[in-house]
Amino acid sequence: MTVEAASFSGGQAPKELVRSIDWRGAFWVASGVPALVLFSIGGIAGMTGKVAFLVWAASMVMGFIQSFTYAEIAGLFPNKSGGASIYGAAAWVRYSKIIAPLSVWCNWLAWTPVLSLGCSIAAAYILNAVGPIPATDSPEVLAWVQAHAASLTADSPRVVEWLAANAGKTSADAISALLALDGVAALTPTIRTWSLFTQSLGPVTFSLNAVFFIGAVLMLVTFAIQHRGILGTASVQKYIGLLVIIPMLIVGVVPILTGQIDWSNYSPLAPLKAAAVAETGPWDINGWTLVLGGMFIAAWSTYAFETAICYTSEFKNPKTDTFKAIFYSGLLCLLLYTLVPFTFQGVLGLDGMLAAPIVDGSGVAAAMAKMVGGTGFLVNIMVMMMILALMLSIMTAMAGSSRTLYQGSVDGWLPRFLDHVNSHGAPTHAMWTDLIFNLGLLAIAAADATSFFFILAVSNCCYIIFNFLNLNSGWLHRIDNGHIERPFRAPTLLLALGVLFSFVNAGLMGAGAKVWNPLALTSAAIAAALIIPVFWFRHYVQDKGQFPQHMLDDLNLTTDSLRARKAGILPYIVLLAGVSVVLVANWFFQLAG
């Protein structure tokens, strides 16, 4: 298949994405993926304890092996953008009109929340810098406690209530603890508690607070950079990427070289007795459920470097650039996702990892800065680097998710208005959709840690659905499209391991989603089902039941040959087996109590 490079004049808007980058450009756009470790390193530590470093390593190895399947199917479609879900959908379209767009839809629902979640964490870091919450042992809090020591007595109702909840403690302990909390509350800057509007909605809360407004500004900055097209985006991210990757390598290496690692922080290798409780427990069903919950949420970060193949139709030479982009992005993630969590645990230990600012993510940047000996000004520099890391991941997400919407529209899965590109070759209608959708999610993510991890869990359920469909699209393409040239052909063993991992991931979703929120799995099913009315509108209202001709041309198919199903009933058996694995894992793995 011959690919011609698109050309356009400066004043004329192109009708399609522009071939302007090589694999290095995609590598730099995808260089924001390692920063996703900042999203959940605290949450996973709080869920799995001393097993956390192994959770990250195992998940990353699985993601790297799976990427070989993605690299093969991406090579089949040098004219398509939007990533692995688009290439996988092309395999499923023969067998179900709704399963194919489900892959695209779930991939977008998995990737797009990176914008809101990343902006909420970056905003929290900024707030910590400009209006820090004082520690209970800080001089100002101790002075406040001394000045208000007479405000509580042993017979105060609050003291009695505290003693009832803390058996074995004395009245003096209660008064000291409560006064410290009161001091922190009194000295906390108003901006940290201010909210224009806050409301509970089902399992989450949404809030228009300071985090929301700072995050919205960061999101608009990202949009402005993306508006310049993929070449401009890659140029910006190259320099930000260097400013981010180098500090993360420093965080991963320096504690080892300086002897800060406490090897007792890795043993005994046992799960927690309960989430966020600094006590190890047995390898029983409860322990395995917590660990599988950690594996489940880690996949959202460690598998994400597959975004490097979102830009196939923007590569100057897709035959060689596609594999190089995902392979070298994978190597970078393999290094950072194993090294950073390892040193993080080795320095902080179990008690440090379970501290509230670590679990909710707001204190991760400061903790990493202190790991490399940073104090004062150096801590601020490291925190700024971590904010840049988050901005990099946000730009990576907008670039990838907007192109998924764009190509889904071009191929007939999603509404037509999403296929618009501007004079720079940027899919601006898809980007505006991303932006508006994520402003809503940002209001939820900014409310509290429970709401944040609810979004993350639902998003990852959608990601696992996409992952299952795409890993199985590898062998489907081998059966139905074996005649199409493959610039890269994955070793059959790795393709088979990808299929095996698709079922492992389904089990992780069934067992682990409820660990983060009891309604996560159900909510994800509802979110995924929203593709039905969306696709129905596009396919049956806008396109009158016909797919765009170019979509068939990309597959070397006609409408008649599309009906040929060489795999027979096997794809349907695989789908049924996948659903069964989810349901059985959800039934078997339970938390104690």
Solvent accessible surface area in square Angstrom, and as a share of the most:
residue,aa,sasa,rsa
1,M,94,0.42
2,T,113,0.66
3,V,40,0.23
4,E,139,0.62
5,A,75,0.58
6,A,37,0.29
7,S,108,0.70
8,F,81,0.34
9,S,62,0.40
10,G,73,0.70
11,G,82,0.79
12,Q,115,0.51
13,A,55,0.43
14,P,17,0.11
15,K,193,0.82
16,E,97,0.44
17,L,7,0.04
18,V,17,0.10
19,R,25,0.09
20,S,24,0.15
21,I,5,0.03
22,D,43,0.22
23,W,44,0.16
24,R,132,0.48
25,G,10,0.10
26,A,0,0.00
27,F,32,0.13
28,W,42,0.15
29,V,0,0.00
30,A,2,0.02
31,S,1,0.01
32,G,0,0.00
33,V,1,0.00
34,P,2,0.01
35,A,0,0.00
36,L,2,0.01
37,V,2,0.01
38,L,1,0.00
39,F,4,0.02
40,S,0,0.00
41,I,4,0.02
42,G,1,0.01
43,G,4,0.04
44,I,0,0.00
45,A,2,0.01
46,G,4,0.04
47,M,16,0.07
48,T,0,0.00
49,G,0,0.00
50,K,26,0.11
51,V,8,0.04
52,A,5,0.04
53,F,36,0.15
54,L,71,0.35
55,V,3,0.01
56,W,2,0.01
57,A,27,0.21
58,A,46,0.36
59,S,0,0.00
60,M,0,0.00
61,V,73,0.42
62,M,18,0.08
63,G,3,0.03
64,F,31,0.13
65,I,31,0.16
66,Q,1,0.00
67,S,5,0.03
68,F,28,0.12
69,T,0,0.00
70,Y,4,0.01
71,A,1,0.01
72,E,1,0.00
73,I,1,0.00
74,A,0,0.00
75,G,9,0.09
76,L,2,0.01
77,F,4,0.02
78,P,10,0.06
79,N,67,0.34
80,K,3,0.01
81,S,0,0.00
82,G,0,0.00
83,G,0,0.00
84,A,0,0.00
85,S,0,0.00
86,I,2,0.01
87,Y,0,0.00
88,G,0,0.00
89,A,0,0.00
90,A,4,0.03
91,A,3,0.02
92,W,1,0.00
93,V,7,0.04
94,R,11,0.04
95,Y,7,0.03
96,S,26,0.16
97,K,80,0.34
98,I,60,0.30
99,I,28,0.14
100,A,0,0.00
101,P,0,0.00
102,L,32,0.16
103,S,0,0.00
104,V,0,0.00
105,W,28,0.10
106,C,0,0.00
107,N,2,0.01
108,W,11,0.04
109,L,18,0.09
110,A,2,0.02
111,W,11,0.04
112,T,0,0.00
113,P,6,0.04
114,V,2,0.01
115,L,0,0.00
116,S,0,0.00
117,L,0,0.00
118,G,0,0.00
119,C,0,0.00
120,S,7,0.05
121,I,9,0.05
122,A,0,0.00
123,A,0,0.00
124,A,19,0.15
125,Y,3,0.01
126,I,46,0.23
127,L,3,0.02
128,N,48,0.25
129,A,66,0.52
130,V,103,0.59
131,G,4,0.04
132,P,80,0.50
133,I,86,0.44
134,P,18,0.11
135,A,56,0.44
136,T,69,0.40
137,D,106,0.55
138,S,17,0.11
139,P,105,0.66
140,E,86,0.39
141,V,0,0.00
142,L,100,0.50
143,A,61,0.47
144,W,49,0.17
145,V,30,0.17
146,Q,148,0.66
147,A,82,0.64
148,H,72,0.32
149,A,55,0.42
150,A,96,0.75
151,S,76,0.49
152,L,19,0.10
153,T,73,0.42
154,A,59,0.46
155,D,114,0.59
156,S,19,0.12
157,P,112,0.71
158,R,103,0.38
159,V,0,0.00
160,V,84,0.48
161,E,127,0.57
162,W,48,0.17
163,L,48,0.24
164,A,89,0.69
165,A,83,0.65
166,N,50,0.26
167,A,100,0.78
168,G,83,0.80
169,K,111,0.47
170,T,78,0.45
171,S,38,0.24
172,A,70,0.54
173,D,60,0.31
174,A,0,0.00
175,I,37,0.19
176,S,68,0.44
177,A,35,0.27
178,L,14,0.07
179,L,5,0.02
180,A,19,0.15
181,L,104,0.52
182,D,37,0.19
183,G,0,0.00
184,V,25,0.14
185,A,74,0.57
186,A,60,0.47
187,L,68,0.34
188,T,22,0.13
189,P,43,0.27
190,T,106,0.62
191,I,78,0.40
192,R,54,0.20
193,T,106,0.61
194,W,111,0.39
195,S,42,0.27
196,L,116,0.58
197,F,104,0.43
198,T,74,0.43
199,Q,90,0.40
200,S,75,0.48
201,L,112,0.56
202,G,74,0.71
203,P,53,0.33
204,V,12,0.07
205,T,27,0.16
206,F,48,0.20
207,S,5,0.03
208,L,49,0.25
209,N,22,0.11
210,A,9,0.07
211,V,24,0.14
212,F,25,0.11
213,F,83,0.35
214,I,41,0.21
215,G,0,0.00
216,A,16,0.12
217,V,91,0.52
218,L,24,0.12
219,M,0,0.00
220,L,92,0.46
221,V,69,0.39
222,T,0,0.00
223,F,19,0.08
224,A,61,0.47
225,I,35,0.18
226,Q,3,0.01
227,H,71,0.32
228,R,124,0.45
229,G,1,0.01
230,I,6,0.03
231,L,100,0.50
232,G,9,0.08
233,T,1,0.01
234,A,7,0.06
235,S,50,0.32
236,V,40,0.23
237,Q,0,0.00
238,K,82,0.35
239,Y,142,0.54
240,I,27,0.14
241,G,0,0.00
242,L,72,0.36
243,L,90,0.45
244,V,3,0.02
245,I,16,0.08
246,I,93,0.47
247,P,11,0.07
248,M,2,0.01
249,L,55,0.27
250,I,69,0.35
251,V,0,0.00
252,G,0,0.00
253,V,56,0.32
254,V,40,0.23
255,P,0,0.00
256,I,69,0.35
257,L,138,0.69
258,T,85,0.50
259,G,61,0.59
260,Q,66,0.29
261,I,15,0.08
262,D,70,0.37
263,W,163,0.57
264,S,67,0.43
265,N,20,0.10
266,Y,22,0.08
267,S,61,0.39
268,P,80,0.50
269,L,79,0.39
270,A,14,0.11
271,P,0,0.00
272,L,1,0.00
273,K,110,0.47
274,A,43,0.33
275,A,44,0.34
276,A,60,0.47
277,V,64,0.37
278,A,53,0.41
279,E,88,0.39
280,T,47,0.27
281,G,11,0.11
282,P,86,0.54
283,W,103,0.36
284,D,64,0.33
285,I,77,0.39
286,N,19,0.10
287,G,1,0.01
288,W,114,0.40
289,T,0,0.00
290,L,1,0.01
291,V,9,0.05
292,L,30,0.15
293,G,0,0.00
294,G,0,0.00
295,M,23,0.10
296,F,0,0.00
297,I,0,0.00
298,A,0,0.00
299,A,0,0.00
300,W,7,0.03
301,S,0,0.00
302,T,0,0.00
303,Y,5,0.02
304,A,2,0.02
305,F,1,0.00
306,E,2,0.01
307,T,0,0.00
308,A,0,0.00
309,I,0,0.00
310,C,2,0.01
311,Y,0,0.00
312,T,0,0.00
313,S,13,0.08
314,E,0,0.00
315,F,0,0.00
316,K,130,0.55
317,N,74,0.38
318,P,7,0.05
319,K,87,0.37
320,T,66,0.38
321,D,8,0.04
322,T,4,0.02
323,F,54,0.22
324,K,82,0.35
325,A,0,0.00
326,I,2,0.01
327,F,55,0.23
328,Y,89,0.34
329,S,3,0.02
330,G,0,0.00
331,L,69,0.35
332,L,24,0.12
333,C,1,0.01
334,L,51,0.25
335,L,86,0.43
336,L,2,0.01
337,Y,1,0.00
338,T,44,0.25
339,L,34,0.17
340,V,0,0.00
341,P,5,0.03
342,F,45,0.19
343,T,0,0.00
344,F,2,0.01
345,Q,1,0.00
346,G,0,0.00
347,V,41,0.24
348,L,46,0.23
349,G,6,0.06
350,L,23,0.11
351,D,109,0.56
352,G,23,0.22
353,M,2,0.01
354,L,24,0.12
355,A,41,0.32
356,A,75,0.58
357,P,67,0.42
358,I,12,0.06
359,V,38,0.22
360,D,63,0.33
361,G,5,0.05
362,S,27,0.18
363,G,12,0.12
364,V,0,0.00
365,A,1,0.01
366,A,37,0.29
367,A,14,0.11
368,M,1,0.00
369,A,0,0.00
370,K,133,0.56
371,M,2,0.01
372,V,32,0.18
373,G,53,0.51
374,G,3,0.03
375,T,102,0.59
376,G,54,0.52
377,F,150,0.62
378,L,102,0.51
379,V,22,0.13
380,N,93,0.48
381,I,71,0.36
382,M,19,0.09
383,V,21,0.12
384,M,98,0.44
385,M,31,0.14
386,M,1,0.00
387,I,13,0.07
388,L,41,0.20
389,A,0,0.00
390,L,0,0.00
391,M,18,0.08
392,L,0,0.00
393,S,1,0.01
394,I,0,0.00
395,M,1,0.00
396,T,0,0.00
397,A,0,0.00
398,M,0,0.00
399,A,0,0.00
400,G,1,0.01
401,S,1,0.00
402,S,0,0.00
403,R,3,0.01
404,T,2,0.01
405,L,4,0.02
406,Y,10,0.04
407,Q,9,0.04
408,G,0,0.00
409,S,1,0.00
410,V,36,0.21
411,D,2,0.01
412,G,0,0.00
413,W,3,0.01
414,L,1,0.01
415,P,22,0.14
416,R,112,0.41
417,F,113,0.47
418,L,7,0.03
419,D,58,0.30
420,H,76,0.34
421,V,6,0.03
422,N,17,0.09
423,S,43,0.28
424,H,98,0.44
425,G,2,0.02
426,A,0,0.00
427,P,0,0.00
428,T,9,0.05
429,H,69,0.31
430,A,0,0.00
431,M,1,0.00
432,W,119,0.42
433,T,37,0.21
434,D,0,0.00
435,L,3,0.02
436,I,115,0.58
437,F,75,0.31
438,N,0,0.00
439,L,56,0.28
440,G,43,0.42
441,L,29,0.14
442,L,0,0.00
443,A,9,0.07
444,I,34,0.17
445,A,6,0.05
446,A,11,0.08
447,A,27,0.21
448,D,62,0.32
449,A,44,0.34
450,T,84,0.49
451,S,1,0.01
452,F,15,0.06
453,F,17,0.07
454,F,25,0.10
455,I,12,0.06
456,L,0,0.00
457,A,0,0.00
458,V,22,0.12
459,S,5,0.03
460,N,0,0.00
461,C,0,0.00
462,C,1,0.01
463,Y,5,0.02
464,I,1,0.01
465,I,37,0.19
466,F,0,0.00
467,N,0,0.00
468,F,17,0.07
469,L,4,0.02
470,N,0,0.00
471,L,0,0.00
472,N,0,0.00
473,S,0,0.00
474,G,0,0.00
475,W,37,0.13
476,L,0,0.00
477,H,0,0.00
478,R,42,0.16
479,I,68,0.34
480,D,3,0.02
481,N,1,0.00
482,G,46,0.45
483,H,120,0.53
484,I,15,0.07
485,E,100,0.45
486,R,31,0.11
487,P,52,0.33
488,F,42,0.17
489,R,140,0.51
490,A,2,0.01
491,P,69,0.43
492,T,93,0.54
493,L,127,0.63
494,L,35,0.17
495,L,9,0.05
496,A,56,0.43
497,L,48,0.24
498,G,0,0.00
499,V,34,0.20
500,L,100,0.50
501,F,29,0.12
502,S,0,0.00
503,F,48,0.20
504,V,59,0.34
505,N,0,0.00
506,A,3,0.02
507,G,15,0.14
508,L,7,0.04
509,M,15,0.07
510,G,0,0.00
511,A,0,0.00
512,G,0,0.00
513,A,0,0.00
514,K,40,0.17
515,V,17,0.10
516,W,30,0.11
517,N,11,0.06
518,P,111,0.70
519,L,87,0.43
520,A,0,0.00
521,L,39,0.19
522,T,82,0.48
523,S,27,0.17
524,A,2,0.01
525,A,60,0.46
526,I,110,0.56
527,A,20,0.16
528,A,7,0.06
529,A,47,0.36
530,L,93,0.46
531,I,1,0.01
532,I,98,0.50
533,P,78,0.49
534,V,37,0.21
535,F,7,0.03
536,W,145,0.51
537,F,86,0.36
538,R,14,0.05
539,H,0,0.00
540,Y,101,0.38
541,V,59,0.34
542,Q,48,0.21
543,D,19,0.10
544,K,155,0.66
545,G,18,0.18
546,Q,111,0.49
547,F,26,0.11
548,P,25,0.16
549,Q,111,0.49
550,H,76,0.34
551,M,2,0.01
552,L,6,0.03
553,D,76,0.39
554,D,22,0.12
555,L,1,0.00
556,N,86,0.44
557,L,15,0.08
558,T,82,0.48
559,T,62,0.36
560,D,105,0.54
561,S,42,0.27
562,L,23,0.11
563,R,157,0.57
564,A,49,0.38
565,R,122,0.45
566,K,130,0.55
567,A,12,0.09
568,G,36,0.35
569,I,125,0.63
570,L,81,0.40
571,P,0,0.00
572,Y,82,0.31
573,I,87,0.44
574,V,17,0.10
575,L,36,0.18
576,L,125,0.62
577,A,37,0.29
578,G,6,0.05
579,V,86,0.49
580,S,48,0.31
581,V,50,0.29
582,V,19,0.11
583,L,112,0.56
584,V,90,0.51
585,A,10,0.08
586,N,44,0.22
587,W,180,0.63
588,F,95,0.39
589,F,44,0.18
590,Q,83,0.37
591,L,73,0.36
592,A,80,0.62
593,G,128,1.23
